[in-house]
Structures are given as structure tokens and as C-alpha cells.
Amino acid sequence: MNGPALILVDVQNDFCPGGTLAVPDGDRVVAPLNRAAAAFAAAGLPVLASRDWHPPHTGHFQAYGGLWPVHCVQGSAGADFHPDLQLPAGTLLLSKGIDERLDGYSAFDGITAAGATLAEVLAAQGVDHLVIGGLATDYCVRATALDARERGLAVTVLIDAVAGVDLQPGDSDRALAAMHRAGTRLRTTDETLAELVRRGTAT
């Protein structure tokens, strides 16, 4: 039977206060994501987590022609998930940004330890609706949501469980608008979990 899955996008130390590419107030996404992850796990629904997992030398970094300071290098403390993030047992991890030639913004660019793509994982588990929260609204969350819509999935973005970089003022608002135009539902975590309880599935 088809159903929803939750993906937590890049809730890593380097994207949170004190990190090398800190999203303003990025750690505020942790509490609502913990609630969502616990609820999905309790309902027997899939929970996934993506992470940036960059090699030390990559065209993604400013030193090698990219846009960003060094962040989330493989095996570094900055690449670890935020210490308060509570991933349920069985959470499936996807690593992205591994290829030094690619940015790897979307979780659909990630692979599991076994080499499976997100699209393959979702198809194998009968997922037709992806619920998304994490960092950052205007980059990896946006890319993941738009990729999911292009693949025909229903998508909900948890608006109280995302935060943006906003390199240019308003980038996050523009990203949310782009996701909405593509058919993404913008809901709070509590609204989404209420539907989970009411329907026995998130819609």
C-alpha cells in the first residue's frame, strides 16, 4: 500500500549556529523534526535523513571555484548531525555531495550505504508522498521538493521545520513560493501530524 515518508534534510552541525556555513537559527528545526520523526516511526512509516558528505577537495567549495566555504567534510565533526536531533531506530541515511564535480543539493542525488538512490528507496517502500523538513529552505530543501514533484510524488514541506541561508534577502520566501507553484503543500508540523493521526496517513 502506498503511503508517506519523512525526510530530514541536512540537519548537520556545520549548518547550525557555530558551524562553518551556519543557517541563521538553523537549530530551531530540530524540535519539530524530532516530533515528526517520532510520530512517523510510531506509525510504522519510513524516516530518512540526508547529509552533505563532501570530499575535502570539491568544486562545491570556494577554494576550488564554488560558492561555499568548506563544510560537512566527510568524517568531520561539522558533518555530524546536530546532537539534539533524535533519529528513530531504522532511519535510513543518504549521503550526497560525494562527487567532487557536483553540488549535490537534492536528497535525490544521495545514496545509501548500499548504493541505492532515494528514488529507488521510495519506490521499494511504496512511498507516494514525501514530507520534508531541514536545511536549508533555499537550497537543499527546495531542490529535494522540486525533484520529488518532478517524479510525481505528493510533497509537503514543514514550514516551521525549515530555515534558509538567504544569501540574498528573500531567497527563502522565493524558494517556498517556487515549491508551492510546483504543487508542494506548505504545512506546519502540527498540521501534518494531525492529519497523520486523523487519516492514519499523512496527506
C-alpha positions as CSV (number, residue, x, y, z in Angstrom):
1,M,0.0,0.0,0.0
2,N,1.3,3.4,-0.9
3,G,1.9,6.0,1.9
4,P,4.1,8.8,3.1
5,A,7.7,9.0,4.3
6,L,9.5,11.7,6.2
7,I,12.9,13.0,5.2
8,L,15.1,15.2,7.4
9,V,17.4,17.2,5.1
10,D,21.0,18.0,6.2
11,V,20.4,18.9,9.9
12,Q,24.2,18.9,10.4
13,N,26.5,20.8,12.7
14,D,28.0,23.0,10.0
15,F,24.6,24.3,9.1
16,C,23.6,25.1,12.6
17,P,24.8,28.0,14.9
18,G,28.6,27.8,15.3
19,G,29.1,25.8,12.1
20,T,31.2,26.9,9.1
21,L,28.1,27.5,7.0
22,A,25.5,28.3,9.7
23,V,21.9,28.9,8.7
24,P,20.5,31.7,10.9
25,D,18.6,30.0,13.8
26,G,19.1,26.7,11.9
27,D,18.8,24.7,15.1
28,R,15.2,25.7,15.5
29,V,14.2,23.0,13.1
30,V,15.4,20.3,15.5
31,A,12.4,20.2,17.9
32,P,9.7,20.0,15.3
33,L,11.6,17.4,13.3
34,N,12.1,15.3,16.4
35,R,8.3,15.4,16.9
36,A,7.7,14.5,13.3
37,A,10.2,11.7,13.2
38,A,8.8,10.1,16.4
39,A,5.3,10.2,15.1
40,F,6.2,8.7,11.7
41,A,8.2,6.0,13.4
42,A,5.4,5.2,15.8
43,A,3.1,4.9,12.8
44,G,5.5,2.5,11.1
45,L,6.2,4.9,8.3
46,P,9.7,5.4,6.8
47,V,12.0,8.0,8.2
48,L,15.0,9.1,6.2
49,A,17.8,11.6,6.7
50,S,20.1,13.1,4.2
51,R,23.5,14.6,4.8
52,D,26.1,16.6,2.9
53,W,29.2,14.4,2.8
54,H,31.8,16.3,0.8
55,P,35.3,15.3,0.0
56,P,38.0,17.7,1.1
57,H,38.6,18.9,-2.4
58,T,35.4,19.7,-4.4
59,G,34.2,22.3,-6.8
60,H,31.4,23.0,-4.4
61,F,33.9,24.9,-2.2
62,Q,35.1,28.5,-2.8
63,A,38.7,27.4,-2.8
64,Y,38.0,25.3,-5.9
65,G,35.7,27.6,-7.7
66,G,32.4,27.0,-5.9
67,L,30.0,29.2,-3.9
68,W,30.5,27.9,-0.4
69,P,33.1,27.8,2.4
70,V,34.3,24.4,3.5
71,H,31.6,22.5,5.2
72,C,30.4,19.0,6.0
73,V,33.6,17.3,5.0
74,Q,33.4,13.5,5.2
75,G,34.2,12.3,8.7
76,S,34.4,15.8,10.3
77,A,32.5,16.9,13.4
78,G,30.8,19.5,11.2
79,A,29.3,16.8,9.1
80,D,27.7,15.1,12.1
81,F,24.0,15.5,12.7
82,H,23.0,18.1,15.3
83,P,23.5,16.5,18.7
84,D,19.9,17.1,19.7
85,L,18.4,15.5,16.6
86,Q,16.7,12.3,17.6
87,L,16.7,9.9,14.6
88,P,14.5,6.8,15.3
89,A,16.0,3.4,15.1
90,G,15.9,2.3,11.4
91,T,16.3,5.8,10.0
92,L,17.8,5.4,6.5
93,L,20.8,7.6,5.8
94,L,21.5,9.1,2.4
95,S,24.9,10.8,1.7
96,K,25.1,13.4,-1.0
97,G,27.7,15.8,-2.4
98,I,30.1,12.9,-2.6
99,D,31.1,13.6,-6.2
100,E,33.7,16.4,-6.3
101,R,32.3,17.6,-9.6
102,L,28.7,18.1,-8.4
103,D,27.0,20.2,-5.8
104,G,24.5,17.6,-4.7
105,Y,21.8,19.8,-3.3
106,S,18.9,17.4,-3.7
107,A,18.5,14.4,-1.5
108,F,17.7,12.6,-4.7
109,D,21.4,13.0,-5.5
110,G,22.2,11.0,-2.4
111,I,22.9,7.3,-2.0
112,T,22.5,4.8,0.9
113,A,25.4,2.8,2.3
114,A,24.3,0.0,-0.1
115,G,24.4,2.4,-3.1
116,A,20.6,2.8,-3.5
117,T,19.3,6.2,-4.6
118,L,16.4,8.0,-2.8
119,A,14.1,7.3,-5.8
120,E,14.9,3.6,-5.6
121,V,14.3,3.5,-1.8
122,L,11.0,5.3,-2.1
123,A,9.8,3.1,-4.9
124,A,10.8,-0.1,-3.0
125,Q,8.8,1.1,0.1
126,G,5.7,2.2,-1.8
127,V,6.1,5.8,-0.9
128,D,4.0,8.3,-2.9
129,H,4.2,11.3,-0.6
130,L,7.3,12.9,0.8
131,V,7.2,15.1,3.9
132,I,10.3,17.3,4.1
133,G,12.0,19.4,6.7
134,G,15.5,20.5,7.4
135,L,18.2,22.8,6.0
136,A,18.3,24.9,4.0
137,T,15.0,26.1,2.7
138,D,16.5,27.9,-0.3
139,Y,18.9,25.2,-1.4
140,C,18.7,21.5,-0.4
141,V,15.1,21.6,0.8
142,R,14.0,23.4,-2.3
143,A,15.9,21.1,-4.6
144,T,14.6,18.0,-2.9
145,A,11.0,19.2,-3.0
146,L,11.1,20.1,-6.7
147,D,12.8,16.9,-7.6
148,A,10.1,14.9,-5.8
149,R,7.4,16.8,-7.6
150,E,9.1,16.1,-10.9
151,R,9.0,12.4,-10.1
152,G,5.3,12.6,-9.5
153,L,5.3,12.4,-5.7
154,A,3.0,14.4,-3.5
155,V,5.1,16.7,-1.3
156,T,4.6,18.5,2.0
157,V,7.2,20.9,3.4
158,L,7.1,21.5,7.1
159,I,7.3,25.3,7.2
160,D,8.2,25.5,10.9
161,A,10.9,22.9,10.4
162,V,12.9,24.6,7.7
163,A,15.3,27.5,7.8
164,G,17.2,29.3,5.0
165,V,20.6,30.8,4.2
166,D,19.1,33.9,2.4
167,L,22.3,34.9,0.6
168,Q,20.0,37.4,-1.0
169,P,17.2,38.8,1.2
170,G,14.0,36.9,0.5
171,D,15.6,33.8,-1.0
172,S,13.8,31.5,1.4
173,D,10.4,33.1,0.7
174,R,11.1,32.8,-3.1
175,A,12.0,29.2,-2.6
176,L,8.8,28.5,-0.7
177,A,6.9,30.2,-3.5
178,A,8.6,28.1,-6.1
179,M,7.8,24.9,-4.3
180,H,4.2,26.0,-3.8
181,R,3.9,26.7,-7.6
182,A,5.2,23.2,-8.3
183,G,2.4,21.7,-6.2
184,T,4.1,21.4,-2.9
185,R,1.9,21.7,0.2
186,L,3.2,24.1,2.8
187,R,2.1,23.0,6.3
188,T,3.2,23.2,9.9
189,T,4.4,20.1,11.6
190,D,1.4,20.1,13.9
191,E,-1.0,20.3,11.0
192,T,0.7,17.5,9.2
193,L,0.9,15.2,12.3
194,A,-2.8,15.9,13.0
195,E,-3.6,14.6,9.5
196,L,-1.4,11.6,10.2
197,V,-3.5,10.8,13.3
198,R,-6.8,11.6,11.7
199,R,-6.3,9.6,8.5
200,G,-3.8,7.0,9.6
201,T,-1.6,8.5,6.9
202,A,-0.1,11.9,6.1
203,T,-1.7,13.7,3.1
